[in-house]
Amino acid sequence: MLFRIVLVVRVLSSLAIAASQELNFNFTYSGFRSTNLSLDGLAELTSNGLLRLTNETKQRTGHAFYPNPVTFKNSINSTALTFSTTFVFAIIPEYATLGSHGIAFVIAPTRGLPGALPSQYLGLFNETNNGNQTNHVVAVELDTIYSSEFNDINDNHVGIDINGLESGRSASAGY
């Protein structure tokens, strides 16, 4: 069950500086040649400017983090700020009839996810920290395998995960 995952990310985040003043923070990656993403694990930039998060190596993860902190909460009145993101990605299995778990867009307090495991943990958590309130992680999972231990709704869904892989909300994936 091997994957090659290619991801292009666009994140737009509106950040309020003060109650009456607003700053738009955004970045768009249309190829990754000139970016300064923080990569770990198997993640790499390909010669044609794509971001590859994994390769044919079994049971390994790859992460790409935006290198600078992004504020999601107004420090003056503690209001949560909105953001939107758009992904273009491909999940290419080594064998056409076999797949693997999927990919996640993650908001985490720090770069890196120490101790994160591949497979059903999507490179986010492990069996001891999955579900811990101290994780302070929000993820949008694009899951391609049914995992009963996380109460998945099916084998092709999008889920919103907070601090663990049991989705607070999920829906079948589609166009």
Backbone hydrogen bonds in HBPLUS format (Angstrom, degrees):
<---DONOR---> <-ACCEPTOR-->    atom                        ^
c    i                          cat <-CA-CA->   ^        H-A-AA   ^      H-
h    n   atom  resd res      DA  || num        DHA   H-A  angle D-A-AA Bond
n    s   type  num  typ     dist DA aas  dist angle  dist       angle   num
A0094-GLU N   A0002-LEU O   3.06 MM  92  5.41 150.8  2.15 137.4 138.2     1
A0004-ARG N   A0092-ILE O   3.10 MM  88  5.23 134.2  2.32 126.8 140.2     2
A0092-ILE N   A0004-ARG O   3.01 MM  88  5.23 171.9  2.01 155.4 157.9     3
A0053-LEU N   A0005-ILE O   2.99 MM  48  5.53 157.3  2.04 148.6 155.7     4
A0006-VAL N   A0090-ALA O   3.05 MM  84  5.26 160.0  2.10 147.5 153.7     5
A0090-ALA N   A0006-VAL O   2.94 MM  84  5.26 146.9  2.06 140.3 148.5     6
A0007-LEU N   A0051-LEU O   3.23 MM  44  5.75 151.7  2.31 148.2 156.6     7
A0008-VAL N   A0088-VAL O   2.75 MM  80  5.10 137.2  1.93 146.0 159.9     8
A0088-VAL N   A0008-VAL O   2.96 MM  80  5.10 151.9  2.04 145.2 151.0     9
A0010-ARG N   A0086-THR O   2.83 MM  76  5.06 137.5  2.01 151.7 162.0    10
A0086-THR N   A0010-ARG O   2.72 MM  76  5.06 154.1  1.79 147.7 156.1    11
A0027-PHE N   A0011-VAL O   3.30 MM  16  6.03 168.3  2.31 172.7 176.2    12
A0012-LEU N   A0084-SER O   2.73 MM  72  5.24 174.9  1.73 161.7 163.6    13
A0084-SER N   A0012-LEU O   2.76 MM  72  5.24 164.2  1.78 159.1 164.8    14
A0013-SER N   A0025-PHE O   2.92 MM  12  5.36 156.1  1.98 163.7 171.1    15
A0025-PHE N   A0013-SER O   3.02 MM  12  5.36 150.6  2.11 158.6 164.8    16
A0014-SER N   A0082-THR O   3.32 MM  68  6.16 151.8  2.41 150.2 158.0    17
A0015-LEU N   A0023-LEU O   2.99 MM   8  5.43 151.0  2.08 168.8 174.0    18
A0023-LEU N   A0015-LEU O   2.92 MM   8  5.43 164.3  1.94 162.3 166.2    19
A0017-ILE N   A0021-GLN O   3.22 MM   4  5.72 138.1  2.41 130.5 141.5    20
A0018-ALA N   A0021-GLN O   3.19 MM   3  5.00 179.3  2.19 139.6 139.8    21
A0021-GLN N   A0018-ALA O   3.12 MM   3  5.00 144.6  2.25  99.9 110.5    22
A0032-PHE N   A0049-GLY O   2.66 MM  17  4.99 157.8  1.71 138.6 146.7    23
A0035-THR N   A0032-PHE O   3.32 MM   3  5.32 171.6  2.33 112.1 112.5    24
A0038-SER N   A0065-PHE O   2.86 MM  27  5.02 171.7  1.87 154.3 155.0    25
A0065-PHE N   A0038-SER O   2.89 MM  27  5.02 164.3  1.91 139.5 144.5    26
A0040-ASP N   A0063-HIS O   3.09 MM  23  5.35 150.7  2.17 144.5 145.2    27
A0043-ALA N   A0040-ASP O   3.23 MM   3  5.70 152.4  2.31 136.3 133.8    28
A0063-HIS N   A0040-ASP O   3.25 MM  23  5.35 159.4  2.29 127.3 131.8    29
A0042-LEU N   A0061-THR O   2.89 MM  19  6.06 163.7  1.92 135.7 140.8    30
A0044-GLU N   A0052-ARG O   2.82 MM   8  5.37 151.8  1.90 153.1 162.5    31
A0052-ARG N   A0044-GLU O   2.85 MM   8  5.37 169.7  1.86 170.3 171.4    32
A0046-THR N   A0050-LEU O   2.79 MM   4  5.25 166.2  1.81 154.6 159.4    33
A0049-GLY N   A0046-THR O   3.04 MM   3  5.36 158.8  2.09 118.0 118.0    34
A0081-LEU N   A0072-PHE O   2.88 MM   9  5.17 172.1  1.88 135.6 136.8    35
A0074-ASN N   A0079-THR O   2.80 MM   5  5.15 169.0  1.82 152.5 153.5    36
A0078-SER N   A0074-ASN O   2.79 MM   4  4.92 128.9  2.05 144.3 151.2    37
A0098-LEU N   A0095-TYR O   3.06 MM   3  5.41 160.5  2.10 116.0 122.3    38
A0144-THR N   A0101-HIS O   2.64 MM  43  5.14 169.9  1.65 152.5 154.1    39
A0103-ILE N   A0142-LEU O   3.16 MM  39  5.33 155.0  2.22 132.4 138.5    40
A0142-LEU N   A0103-ILE O   2.76 MM  39  5.33 169.4  1.77 174.0 170.8    41
A0105-PHE N   A0140-VAL O   2.97 MM  35  5.17 155.1  2.03 142.7 146.3    42
A0140-VAL N   A0105-PHE O   2.85 MM  35  5.17 156.4  1.90 149.4 157.5    43
A0107-ILE N   A0138-VAL O   2.75 MM  31  5.18 161.4  1.79 163.7 167.7    44
A0138-VAL N   A0107-ILE O   2.99 MM  31  5.18 163.4  2.02 149.5 155.0    45
A0116-ALA N   A0113-LEU O   3.10 MM   3  5.69 153.2  2.18 143.3 142.6    46
A0117-LEU N   A0125-PHE O   2.84 MM   8  6.09 164.4  1.87 153.7 148.6    47
A0123-GLY N   A0117-LEU O   2.81 MM   6  4.91 139.2  1.98 151.4 146.1    48
A0121-TYR N   A0118-PRO O   3.35 MM   3  5.51 156.3  2.41 125.3 121.4    49
A0122-LEU N   A0119-SER O   2.94 MM   3  5.55 168.0  1.95 127.3 129.8    50
A0124-LEU N   A0121-TYR O   2.87 MM   3  5.86 172.1  1.87 138.8 141.0    51
A0130-ASN N   A0126-ASN O   3.03 MM   4  5.66 139.0  2.20 157.1 161.3    52
A0132-ASN N   A0129-ASN O   3.09 MM   3  5.44 168.6  2.10 134.0 133.5    53
A0131-GLY N   A0163-ASN O   2.83 MM  32  5.10 133.8  2.04 132.8 137.8    54
A0135-ASN N   A0132-ASN O   3.15 MM   3  5.69 168.3  2.17 117.1 119.9    55
A0163-ASN N   A0137-VAL O   2.81 MM  26  4.93 158.9  1.85 149.2 155.3    56
A0139-ALA N   A0161-ASP O   2.82 MM  22  5.03 159.7  1.86 148.4 152.9    57
A0161-ASP N   A0139-ALA O   2.80 MM  22  5.03 174.6  1.80 157.2 159.1    58
A0141-GLU N   A0159-GLY O   2.83 MM  18  5.10 154.0  1.89 148.9 154.5    59
A0159-GLY N   A0141-GLU O   2.96 MM  18  5.10 154.9  2.03 138.6 146.3    60
A0143-ASP N   A0157-HIS O   2.94 MM  14  5.47 141.6  2.08 162.1 170.2    61
A0157-HIS N   A0143-ASP O   3.07 MM  14  5.47 148.8  2.17 146.3 155.5    62
A0150-PHE N   A0147-SER O   3.10 MM   3  5.72 158.2  2.15 116.0 122.4    63
A0152-ASP N   A0147-SER O   3.39 MM   5  5.62 172.5  2.39 140.7 140.8    64
A0151-ASN N   A0148-SER O   3.04 MM   3  4.87 166.4  2.06 107.4 110.4    65
A0173-ALA N   A0156-ASN O   2.90 MM  17  5.67 177.1  1.90 132.6 133.0    66
A0158-VAL N   A0171-ALA O   2.87 MM  13  5.53 162.6  1.90 165.7 170.8    67
A0171-ALA N   A0158-VAL O   2.97 MM  13  5.53 150.1  2.06 152.9 162.5    68
A0160-ILE N   A0169-ARG O   2.81 MM   9  5.34 160.6  1.84 158.5 161.7    69
A0168-GLY N   A0160-ILE O   2.79 MM   8  5.77 145.2  1.91 169.8 174.2    70
